[in-house]
């Protein structure tokens, strides 16, 4: 049983996992089990090149960011389970929270964060009732979002990144994932506004 299971390891999903992972020293997070289903093959970052992201050298490749993000997560926060080479087929509500079924396994989680791309090719069973045309994308592109209120789709079900209705800008998607992580941390911390910053 995961306390939170993140579906998708692009900019939003990885950022969410990093922020949640960094909270382990806090009393309210020390026993929380966090998982990331890190299927990245369809991430738009695979073909991206960056010149306008603060702190990144011009020409940084999105594929390198994806690779290094997984290394960063496993090095700094090995307690976050990275579930690799699995594609999510269903996210269904259960008595405990949710059952997330992949092409290889099934997992249970109290909360799920969906952070996959916003194409209309999404085939995850259990999300159909929340899918609508994306409010910020050109209609001709047929992009979608999971209808949400400040990232909350339904009780225990969150969405981050472009699928949450944000524009497909790397820094925006990262911020959306970090925001969802702080929402989860706030819940774990008894409703007290919570964020995690490392300091020198």
C-alpha positions as CSV (number, residue, x, y, z in Angstrom):
1,X,0.0,0.0,0.0
2,X,1.4,3.3,-1.1
3,X,0.5,6.5,0.6
4,X,0.9,8.2,-2.7
5,X,1.5,6.8,-6.2
6,X,2.6,9.1,-9.0
7,X,1.7,8.0,-12.5
8,X,4.1,9.6,-15.0
9,X,7.7,10.6,-14.8
10,X,8.0,13.7,-17.0
11,X,8.6,17.2,-15.7
12,X,5.6,17.3,-13.4
13,X,5.8,13.7,-12.1
14,X,9.5,13.8,-11.4
15,X,9.3,17.2,-9.7
16,X,6.4,15.9,-7.5
17,X,8.5,12.8,-6.6
18,X,11.5,14.9,-5.7
19,X,9.6,17.3,-3.4
20,X,7.8,14.4,-1.7
21,X,11.0,12.5,-1.3
22,X,12.8,15.4,0.2
23,X,10.3,15.6,3.1
24,X,11.3,12.2,4.6
25,X,13.2,13.9,7.5
26,X,9.9,15.5,8.7
27,X,8.0,13.6,11.4
28,X,4.7,13.7,9.4
29,X,6.4,12.1,6.3
30,X,9.0,9.7,7.7
31,X,6.8,6.6,7.4
32,X,5.0,7.5,4.2
33,X,5.5,5.1,1.2
34,X,5.9,6.9,-2.1
35,X,5.9,5.3,-5.5
36,X,6.6,6.6,-9.1
37,X,5.5,4.7,-12.1
38,X,8.3,6.0,-14.4
39,X,7.1,5.2,-17.9
40,X,8.7,8.1,-19.8
41,X,8.6,6.9,-23.4
42,X,5.7,9.3,-24.4
43,X,7.0,12.4,-22.5
44,X,7.3,15.4,-24.7
45,X,10.7,16.0,-23.0
46,X,12.1,13.2,-25.1
47,X,12.4,15.6,-28.1
48,X,12.9,18.9,-26.3
49,X,15.8,21.2,-26.2
50,X,16.1,24.1,-23.7
51,X,17.6,27.6,-24.1
52,X,15.3,29.5,-21.7
53,X,15.2,27.6,-18.4
54,X,16.9,29.2,-15.4
55,X,20.0,27.4,-14.4
56,X,20.2,25.1,-17.5
57,X,23.0,25.5,-20.0
58,X,21.6,26.5,-23.4
59,X,21.0,23.4,-25.5
60,X,20.1,21.1,-22.6
61,X,18.2,18.2,-23.9
62,X,15.0,17.0,-22.4
63,X,16.0,13.4,-22.8
64,X,19.0,14.1,-20.6
65,X,16.8,15.8,-18.0
66,X,14.6,12.7,-17.9
67,X,17.6,10.4,-17.4
68,X,19.3,12.6,-14.9
69,X,16.0,13.1,-13.0
70,X,15.7,9.4,-12.3
71,X,19.3,9.3,-11.2
72,X,18.8,12.3,-8.9
73,X,15.7,10.7,-7.4
74,X,17.4,7.3,-6.7
75,X,20.5,8.9,-5.4
76,X,19.0,11.5,-3.1
77,X,15.7,9.8,-2.2
78,X,16.1,6.0,-2.6
79,X,13.0,5.5,-0.4
80,X,10.9,6.6,-3.3
81,X,10.1,3.5,-5.3
82,X,10.7,3.9,-9.0
83,X,8.5,1.4,-10.9
84,X,10.1,1.1,-14.3
85,X,9.0,-0.3,-17.7
86,X,5.3,-0.5,-16.8
87,X,2.4,1.3,-18.5
88,X,-0.7,2.1,-16.5
89,X,-3.9,0.6,-17.8
90,X,-6.4,1.5,-15.0
91,X,-6.8,3.7,-11.9
92,X,-9.9,2.4,-10.1
93,X,-11.3,3.4,-6.7
94,X,-11.1,0.7,-4.1
95,X,-12.0,0.4,-0.4
96,X,-8.5,1.4,0.6
97,X,-8.2,4.3,-2.0
98,X,-7.2,3.2,-5.4
99,X,-6.0,0.2,-7.3
100,X,-3.5,1.1,-10.1
101,X,-3.1,-1.7,-12.7
102,X,-0.2,-1.8,-15.1
103,X,0.7,-4.1,-18.0
104,X,2.7,-6.2,-15.4
105,X,1.3,-5.6,-11.9
106,X,-1.3,-4.0,-9.6
107,X,-0.6,-1.6,-6.8
108,X,-2.8,0.0,-4.1
109,X,-2.5,3.6,-3.0
110,X,-4.3,5.9,-0.6
111,X,-3.8,8.8,-3.1
112,X,-2.8,8.9,-6.8
113,X,-1.3,11.7,-8.8
114,X,-1.7,11.5,-12.6
115,X,1.1,13.3,-14.4
116,X,1.0,12.0,-17.9
117,X,0.8,14.0,-21.1
118,X,-2.3,15.8,-22.4
119,X,-2.9,14.0,-25.7
120,X,-6.3,12.6,-26.4
121,X,-4.6,9.2,-26.8
122,X,-4.9,8.5,-23.1
123,X,-6.2,5.0,-22.4
124,X,-6.2,4.8,-18.6
125,X,-9.5,3.2,-17.5
126,X,-11.2,5.0,-14.6
127,X,-10.3,8.5,-15.8
128,X,-13.0,8.8,-18.5
129,X,-15.5,10.8,-16.4
130,X,-12.9,13.6,-15.8
131,X,-11.6,14.0,-19.4
132,X,-12.5,17.3,-21.2
133,X,-11.0,19.4,-23.9
134,X,-7.8,21.2,-22.7
135,X,-8.7,24.8,-21.7
136,X,-5.4,26.4,-22.8
137,X,-4.4,24.4,-25.9
138,X,-5.4,25.1,-29.5
139,X,-8.6,23.2,-30.3
140,X,-7.1,21.8,-33.5
141,X,-4.5,19.9,-31.4
142,X,-7.2,18.0,-29.6
143,X,-5.5,18.1,-26.2
144,X,-7.3,17.1,-23.1
145,X,-7.2,17.7,-19.3
146,X,-8.6,16.0,-16.3
147,X,-11.1,18.5,-14.9
148,X,-9.8,19.6,-11.5
149,X,-10.0,22.2,-8.8
150,X,-6.5,23.4,-8.1
151,X,-5.1,19.9,-9.1
152,X,-7.7,17.9,-7.1
153,X,-9.8,15.8,-9.5
154,X,-11.7,13.8,-6.8
155,X,-11.0,12.7,-3.2
156,X,-7.5,11.3,-3.2
157,X,-7.0,11.7,-7.0
158,X,-4.8,14.5,-8.2
159,X,-3.5,15.7,-11.6
160,X,-0.3,17.6,-12.3
161,X,1.3,19.2,-15.3
162,X,-0.2,19.7,-18.8
163,X,-3.0,17.2,-18.0
164,X,-4.0,19.5,-15.1
165,X,-4.7,22.3,-17.6
166,X,-1.3,24.0,-17.5
167,X,0.5,25.1,-20.6
168,X,3.2,22.8,-22.0
169,X,6.2,24.8,-20.7
170,X,8.8,22.8,-18.8
171,X,9.1,25.3,-15.9
172,X,5.2,25.5,-15.6
173,X,4.9,21.7,-15.6
174,X,7.6,21.4,-12.9
175,X,5.9,24.0,-10.8
176,X,2.6,22.2,-11.1
177,X,4.2,18.9,-9.9
178,X,5.9,20.7,-7.0
179,X,2.6,22.4,-6.0
180,X,0.8,19.0,-5.9
181,X,3.6,17.7,-3.7
182,X,3.1,20.5,-1.3
183,X,-0.6,19.8,-1.3
184,X,0.1,16.2,-0.3
185,X,2.6,17.3,2.4
186,X,0.1,19.7,3.8
187,X,-2.4,16.9,4.1
188,X,0.2,14.6,5.8
189,X,1.0,17.5,8.2
190,X,-2.5,17.7,9.5
191,X,-3.6,20.5,7.2
192,X,-0.8,22.9,8.2
193,X,0.6,24.7,5.1
194,X,3.8,22.8,4.3
195,X,6.7,23.2,1.9
196,X,10.2,21.8,2.0
197,X,13.3,23.9,1.3
198,X,16.9,22.9,1.6
199,X,19.2,25.6,2.9
200,X,23.0,26.2,2.8
